Each structure stands twice: as structure tokens, then as C-alpha cells.
Amino acid sequence: MPDYPEAHVIRVSELESFCPPKHTDTDSWVLIGQDQKVENFVLFLTEIRPGGEAELDVHPAREHCYFVLSGIGEAQVNGKKFTIHPGDCLWIPPDAEHGVKPVGTQTLRFAVVTSPPPWAEV
């Protein structure tokens, strides 16, 4: 078992954002990740601005879930379309082709959990 750090608060305002691969007009922040020595998941906060998107992609052997905080999104998973609203949680199975984009003029803001995390071998 890893030597975990003590419990602490992570403030988005103190983190650097990045634009993930295959995304446009997007900021993402790692909230829980390698810095906390997490082995089984990673938690991101992601914001996609109007006109941006997370292009269709596949993450072999990794589950995802999106929990929408604000804005409305149109997600696609293996060809099936979903409209997601604040308070909705979309689960994406391993190996599924998926993408998401905002609908309308609001930024789509959502939490993303991925398991296992990108740094874990699958």
C-alpha cells in the first residue's frame, strides 16, 4: 500500500489548467491524481467552452464517468447520443468510443473520473 499524504483541500484556483489531447476550447484540472499517490482512479474538472469539444476517442480498458456541474452537453457513446444536464452522471464503459460538447452558449463544466488512471498499466 502506498504511503498516502494527509487529507487536504485542493483548490482549483491554485492549479494549472491544460487542454487534453483531442479537445478544443477546453480547460482541465487534475484534482486527485499522481500527486496524491492514487492508484485506482483520477479525478478531473473539465470545462468545454461553446464551440469546443472532446472529440470521439477510445480509452482501452478504462471506465469513465462524467458528473455535470453546469451547462448542457451532448455526449456520444458508441454511436448513442445523450443530452446531459447539471446533476446528471454519464457512465462510459471500457473501450467505448465517446465524445462530448456543450450545447448552447454556456460552458459545459463537469467532473471526470477515470479508472484505472492513465498512469496505471492495464
C-alpha positions in Angstrom: 0.0 0.0 0.0 1.4 3.4 -0.9 2.4 6.0 1.7 -0.6 8.4 1.1 -0.3 12.1 2.0 -2.5 13.5 4.8 -6.0 14.7 3.9 -6.0 18.2 2.4 -8.1 20.6 0.4 -7.3 21.0 -3.3 -8.3 24.4 -4.7 -8.9 24.7 -8.4 -7.8 28.3 -8.3 -4.3 27.1 -7.3 -4.0 24.5 -10.1 -2.7 24.9 -13.6 -5.1 24.0 -16.3 -4.3 22.1 -19.5 -6.1 21.3 -22.7 -6.3 17.5 -23.0 -5.4 15.7 -26.3 -8.3 15.6 -28.8 -10.0 18.5 -27.1 -10.6 22.1 -28.3 -11.5 25.2 -26.3 -11.1 23.2 -23.1 -9.5 23.6 -19.8 -9.0 20.7 -17.5 -7.5 20.4 -14.0 -6.3 17.3 -12.2 -8.0 17.4 -8.8 -7.0 13.9 -7.5 -4.1 12.2 -9.2 -0.5 11.1 -9.0 0.4 13.9 -6.5 -1.9 12.1 -4.0 -0.3 8.7 -4.9 -3.7 7.5 -6.1 -3.6 4.0 -7.7 -7.1 3.3 -8.8 -8.7 6.4 -10.3 -8.1 10.0 -11.3 -10.5 13.0 -10.9 -10.5 15.9 -13.3 -12.5 19.1 -13.5 -13.2 19.9 -17.2 -14.7 22.9 -18.8 -15.5 23.0 -22.5 -16.4 26.4 -23.9 -19.1 26.9 -26.6 -17.7 25.8 -29.9 -15.3 23.4 -28.2 -15.5 19.7 -27.8 -13.9 16.5 -26.7 -13.5 14.6 -29.9 -14.5 11.0 -30.2 -11.9 8.8 -28.5 -11.4 5.4 -27.0 -9.5 4.6 -23.8 -8.8 0.9 -23.8 -9.7 -0.9 -20.5 -10.7 2.3 -18.7 -14.0 3.3 -17.3 -15.1 6.9 -17.2 -17.9 8.8 -15.7 -18.9 12.4 -16.2 -20.8 14.3 -13.5 -22.3 17.5 -14.9 -21.9 20.6 -12.7 -23.2 23.3 -15.1 -24.1 23.8 -18.7 -25.8 21.3 -21.0 -23.8 18.8 -23.1 -24.3 16.4 -25.9 -22.4 13.2 -25.4 -21.9 10.3 -27.7 -21.0 6.8 -26.6 -20.6 4.0 -29.1 -22.9 5.9 -31.5 -25.7 6.6 -29.0 -26.4 10.3 -28.2 -27.2 11.6 -24.7 -28.1 15.1 -23.6 -26.6 15.7 -20.2 -27.7 18.4 -17.7 -26.4 19.6 -14.3 -26.8 16.8 -11.8 -26.6 14.0 -14.5 -23.9 11.3 -14.3 -22.9 9.5 -17.5 -21.0 6.3 -17.2 -18.8 5.3 -20.1 -17.8 1.6 -20.3 -14.2 0.5 -21.1 -13.3 0.5 -24.8 -16.3 2.7 -25.7 -15.8 5.4 -28.3 -17.0 8.6 -26.6 -17.0 12.4 -27.0 -18.9 15.4 -25.6 -19.6 19.0 -26.5 -21.5 21.9 -25.0 -25.0 22.8 -26.2 -25.9 26.4 -26.5 -24.0 29.4 -25.2 -22.9 28.1 -21.8 -19.6 26.4 -20.9 -20.1 22.7 -20.0 -18.4 22.1 -16.6 -18.2 18.5 -15.4 -16.1 16.3 -13.1 -14.5 13.3 -14.8 -13.5 10.1 -13.0 -11.3 7.6 -14.9 -10.4 4.2 -13.6 -7.8 2.9 -13.8 -5.9 6.2 -14.1 -3.8 6.9 -17.2 -0.5 6.1 -15.4 -1.7 2.6 -14.4 -1.0 -0.4 -16.6 -4.0 -2.2 -18.0 
